[in-house]
Amino acid sequence: MDILKREEIDSLINENLILIDPEGTQVELKVVEVESTILNGDEWDSFHVILEGTEAFHVPQGTYKFAHEKLGEIDMFMSPNSQTEYEIVVSRKRDA
């Protein structure tokens, strides 16, 4: 899979994604919100995904492999918003 699609992640709200870091450590992050961004419109498909973790394991900003049985595996850039909340932003030009 090249880029995460909105309809794919919408179906995962309240489910866990497995984040796998470069050393192979795995942690579960729950998909709690998927919302369109201000860029979303006729020309761009743009949304953000809010993930929730636990205070027991903090993940720094970076590109990680995410896995889910419905998605397979995909590399995405993620940023922390707090000790337990993380955000992924996806923006791509819509097909003509």
Buried (B, 14 or more C-beta within 10 A) or exposed (E): EEEBBBEBBEEBEEEBBBBBBEEEEEBBBBBEEBEEBEEBEEEBBBBBBBBBBEEEEEBEEEEBBBBBEEBEEBEBEBEBEEEBBBBBBBEEEEEE
